[in-house]
Amino acid sequence: MRGFLALSDRRDPTDADRLKALEDRIAQMKGGPAEEHHMKKDYSQANLAWRMVTELVAGLGIGFGIGYGLDALFGTTPFLMVLFILLGLAAGVLTMLRTAKEIEGLKLAETAGDDRKDERNGD
């Protein structure tokens, strides 16, 4: 262990400068930060779409289940099932709208954050 420390102490101060220069040249050759691939954004949009579809179908399924169960319990065959399917549809649509508003708020905040970064870099 002592030999390792002794070797690290012998380094020239110019080695750090050479390493920094090499890192700068590599970064310059790469051309800056890589852009995000468009497929990643598309997958993100597809995930959001599937989330909304799932919320709508879940509302319908829960409404159907409650309505069917109450119809079987009370013997009112189609009435409560239709009523609760419609209520489930309304609940699913409301949930989808809330999700869309949440996503819109996140996108607006992200856009505002990007604008602030641009303003700071421009000054």
Secondary structure, 3 states (H helix, E strand, C coil): CHHHHHHHHCCCHHHHHHHHHHHHHHHHHHCCCCCCCHHHHHHHHHHHHHHHHHHHHHHHHHHHHHHHHHHHHHCCCCHHHHHHHHHHHHHHHHHHHHHHHHHHHHHHHHHHHHHHHHHHHHC
